[in-house]
Amino acid sequence: MKNILTTLCLVFFCLASAQVAIGKQTVASPSVSLDFGAANRGMILPWATSAAAVTSVANGTMIYDLSDKKIKVKYNAGWKDLSIDASGTTIDPVTSVDGVTIQNSATETGSAKVAVGTPTSVPGVLVLEDTNKAMVLPKASSPHLNIINPAPGMMVYDTNSKLLAVYNGKVWTFWKQ
């Protein structure tokens, strides 16, 4: 009997749609894969040595490019700069520690991956696999005023201006559709 129940539970969990809520109890909508609940906190993108070194990735992949300290998104055959005007920095203004030295001292596991949805072979650190669901970004009202000491590569949805906000280590850049 235990084996039958265990098997049924496994089948159920394999067939169920995956949804993840971070900082809240439930996901807001059935069309959401990943939902953030904490106010005035952002999501930090992975730091890559350079966009040119990141190969075989799907369109929509987002990184913080250490070569020019800008946030970029994979778009068709190239990388689109989301930081626009200014190059950023990886130096923490409070501690004066360069975040790159902390990152370089850490051992990276190349095969590390978290997938939400039905797993595929798409490369990435955090991959939302669903074809009919989306990620809801963390929300902040006026992040340039309310997020204290943001990290380079941070991304949020500004609820005040209704824009995507990305931080490159020096300035916030705001994007609308």
BELHU-V456661 format. One record per pair of residues at least 12 apart in sequence whose ideal C-beta (glycine too) atoms are under 10 Angstrom apart, sorted by the first residue. I is the first residue (numbers start at 1). GAP is how many residues later the second one is. D is the distance in whole Angstrom. If there is no record, write none. Layout:
BEGIN
[[I	GAP	D] [I	GAP	D]]
END
This chain:
BEGIN
[[14	104	9] [15	103	10] [17	13	8] [17	16	8] [17	99	10] [17	100	7] [17	101	9] [17	113	7] [17	115	9] [17	116	7] [18	15	7] [18	16	9] [18	97	8] [18	98	5] [18	99	5] [18	100	8] [18	101	9] [18	110	9] [18	111	8] [18	112	8] [18	115	9] [19	12	10] [19	13	6] [19	14	6] [19	15	8] [19	16	8] [19	97	8] [19	98	9] [19	111	9] [19	114	8] [20	12	9] [20	13	7] [20	14	5] [20	15	7] [20	16	10] [20	94	9] [20	96	5] [20	97	10] [20	106	10] [20	108	9] [20	115	9] [21	13	8] [21	14	5] [21	15	8] [21	16	6] [21	115	10] [22	12	7] [22	13	7] [22	14	5] [22	15	7] [22	16	7] [22	19	10] [22	21	9] [22	116	8] [23	12	9] [23	13	6] [23	14	4] [23	15	4] [23	16	9] [23	18	7] [23	115	8] [24	12	8] [24	13	3] [24	14	8] [25	12	8] [27	106	9] [27	109	8] [28	108	6] [29	104	9] [29	105	9] [29	107	8] [30	102	9] [30	103	8] [31	99	9] [31	101	7] [31	102	5] [31	103	7] [31	105	10] [32	96	10] [32	98	9] [32	101	6] [32	102	6] [32	103	7] [32	104	5] [33	82	10] [33	83	5] [33	84	6] [33	94	10] [33	95	5] [33	96	8] [33	97	5] [33	99	9] [33	100	4] [33	101	7] [33	102	6] [33	103	9] [34	80	10] [34	82	6] [34	83	9] [34	92	8] [34	94	6] [34	96	10] [34	99	8] [34	100	8] [34	101	4] [34	102	7] [34	103	9] [35	99	10] [35	100	8] [35	101	5] [35	102	9] [35	103	9] [36	99	9] [36	100	7] [36	101	7] [36	102	4] [36	103	7] [36	120	9] [36	121	9] [37	99	9] [37	101	8] [37	102	9] [38	100	7] [38	101	9] [38	102	9] [39	99	8] [39	100	7] [39	101	6] [39	102	8] [39	107	8] [39	108	10] [39	117	10] [39	120	9] [40	98	9] [40	99	9] [40	100	5] [40	101	7] [40	102	9] [40	103	7] [40	105	10] [40	106	5] [40	107	6] [40	108	8] [40	110	10] [40	116	8] [41	97	6] [41	98	9] [41	99	7] [41	102	9] [41	105	10] [41	106	7] [41	109	9] [41	113	9] [41	115	8] [42	95	8] [42	96	5] [42	97	9] [42	98	7] [42	101	7] [42	105	6] [42	108	6] [42	109	8] [42	111	9] [42	112	4] [42	113	6] [42	114	4] [42	115	9] [42	123	8] [42	124	9] [42	125	7] [43	19	10] [43	83	9] [43	92	9] [43	94	7] [43	95	5] [43	108	10] [43	110	9] [43	111	7] [43	112	5] [43	113	7] [43	114	10] [44	20	8] [44	106	9] [44	107	5] [44	108	8] [44	109	5] [44	110	5] [44	111	8] [44	123	9] [45	16	10] [45	17	5] [45	18	6] [45	19	5] [45	20	10] [45	26	6] [45	27	9] [45	28	9] [45	37	10] [45	80	9] [45	81	10] [45	106	9] [45	107	9] [45	108	4] [45	109	8] [45	110	6] [45	121	8] [45	122	10] [46	15	9] [46	16	8] [46	17	6] [46	18	7] [46	57	10] [46	78	8] [46	79	5] [46	80	8] [46	107	7] [47	16	7] [47	17	5] [47	18	8] [47	19	6] [47	22	10] [47	43	8] [47	52	8] [47	53	8] [47	56	6] [47	57	10] [47	104	10] [47	105	8] [47	106	6] [48	13	10] [48	15	4] [48	16	7] [48	17	6] [48	18	7] [48	19	9] [48	24	9] [48	31	10] [48	105	10] [49	14	10] [49	16	8] [49	17	6] [49	18	7] [49	51	9] [49	54	10] [49	55	10] [50	13	9] [50	15	6] [50	16	7] [50	17	4] [50	18	8] [50	22	10] [50	29	10] [51	12	6] [51	13	10] [51	14	5] [51	15	10] [51	16	7] [51	17	8] [51	19	9] [51	21	5] [51	22	10] [51	23	8] [51	27	8] [51	28	4] [51	29	10] [51	30	9] [52	13	9] [52	15	8] [52	26	10] [52	27	8] [53	12	9] [53	13	10] [53	14	8] [54	18	9] [54	20	8] [54	25	8] [54	69	9] [54	70	10] [55	68	9] [56	66	10] [56	67	6] [57	17	5] [57	22	10] [57	65	8] [57	66	6] [57	67	7] [58	16	7] [58	62	10] [58	64	5] [58	65	8] [58	66	7] [58	69	8] [59	14	8] [59	15	5] [59	16	6] [59	17	7] [59	18	10] [60	13	7] [60	14	6] [60	15	8] [60	64	10] [60	68	9] [61	12	7] [61	13	4] [61	14	9] [61	18	9] [61	61	9] [61	62	8] [61	63	6] [61	64	10] [61	66	9] [62	12	8] [62	17	10] [62	18	10] [62	20	8] [62	62	10] [62	91	9] [62	93	7] [62	104	9] [63	16	8] [63	62	10] [63	90	8] [64	18	10] [64	19	9] [64	24	8] [64	26	9] [64	35	10] [64	87	9] [64	88	6] [64	89	3] [64	90	9] [64	91	9] [64	102	9] [64	103	9] [64	104	7] [64	105	8] [65	14	7] [65	16	8] [65	18	9] [65	22	10] [65	23	9] [65	88	9] [65	103	9] [66	22	10] [66	24	7] [66	33	9] [66	34	6] [66	37	8] [66	38	10] [66	86	9] [66	87	10] [67	20	10] [68	13	8] [68	15	9] [68	19	5] [68	20	9] [68	100	9] [69	14	8] [69	17	9] [69	18	5] [69	19	4] [69	20	6] [69	21	7] [69	31	10] [69	83	7] [69	84	9] [69	99	6] [69	100	6] [69	101	8] [70	12	7] [70	13	4] [70	14	8] [70	15	10] [70	16	8] [70	17	6] [70	18	7] [70	82	10] [70	83	10] [70	96	9] [70	98	6] [70	99	9] [70	103	9] [71	12	5] [71	13	10] [71	17	8] [71	81	8] [71	82	6] [71	83	9] [71	84	7] [71	95	5] [71	96	8] [71	97	6] [71	98	9] [71	102	8] [72	94	10] [73	93	9] [81	87	10] [81	92	9] [82	73	9] [82	82	8] [82	84	5] [82	86	8] [82	91	6] [82	93	7] [83	69	10] [83	70	10] [83	83	7] [83	84	9] [83	85	4] [83	86	9] [83	87	9] [83	88	8] [83	89	10] [83	90	5] [84	82	9] [84	84	9] [84	87	9] [84	89	5] [84	90	10] [84	91	9] [85	83	9] [85	85	10] [85	86	7] [85	88	8] [86	82	7] [86	83	9] [86	84	6] [86	85	5] [86	87	8] [87	81	7] [87	82	8] [87	83	7] [87	84	10] [88	64	5] [88	65	8] [88	78	10] [88	79	8] [88	80	3] [88	81	3] [88	82	5] [88	83	7] [88	85	10] [89	63	7] [89	79	8] [89	80	4] [89	81	5] [89	82	10] [90	12	9] [90	13	8] [90	61	9] [90	62	5] [90	63	9] [90	78	10] [90	79	6] [91	61	9] [91	78	8] [91	79	10] [92	57	7] [92	59	8] [92	60	9] [92	77	9] [93	56	7] [93	76	9] [93	77	10] [94	54	9] [94	55	6] [95	54	9] [99	52	7] [99	53	7] [99	54	9] [99	70	8] [100	52	10] [108	17	10] [110	13	10] [111	12	10] [112	13	7] [112	14	10] [113	12	6] [113	13	8] [113	14	6] [114	12	5] [114	13	7] [114	14	10] [115	12	5] [115	13	8] [115	14	5] [115	15	10] [116	12	5] [116	13	7] [116	14	7] [116	17	8] [116	19	8] [117	12	3] [117	13	4] [117	14	8] [117	15	9] [117	16	7] [118	12	7] [118	13	9] [136	21	8] [137	18	6] [137	19	6] [137	20	4] [137	21	10] [137	27	7] [137	28	9] [138	16	9] [138	17	8] [138	18	5] [138	19	7] [139	17	7] [139	18	5] [139	19	8] [139	20	5] [139	21	10] [140	14	10] [140	16	5] [140	17	7] [140	18	6] [140	19	7] [140	20	8] [140	25	7] [141	15	10] [141	17	7] [141	18	5] [141	19	5] [141	20	9] [142	16	7] [142	17	8] [142	18	5] [142	19	7] [142	23	9] [142	30	10] [143	12	9] [143	13	5] [143	14	9] [143	15	6] [143	16	9] [143	17	9] [143	18	9] [143	20	10] [143	22	5] [143	23	10] [143	24	8] [143	29	6] [143	31	9] [144	14	8] [144	16	10] [144	17	10] [144	21	7] [144	23	8] [144	27	8] [144	28	4] [144	30	9] [145	15	9] [145	27	10] [146	12	10] [146	14	9] [147	18	9] [147	20	8] [147	25	9] [150	15	9] [150	16	10] [150	17	5] [150	18	10] [150	19	9] [150	22	8] [151	16	7] [151	18	8] [152	14	10] [152	15	7] [152	16	6] [152	17	3] [152	18	8] [153	13	8] [153	14	7] [153	15	8] [153	16	8] [154	12	7] [154	13	4] [154	14	9] [154	15	9] [154	18	9] [155	12	8] [155	20	10] [156	16	9] [158	14	9] [158	16	7] [158	17	10] [158	18	10] [161	13	6] [161	15	8] [162	12	10] [162	14	7] [162	15	10] [163	12	6] [163	13	5] [163	14	9] [164	12	7] [164	13	9]]
END
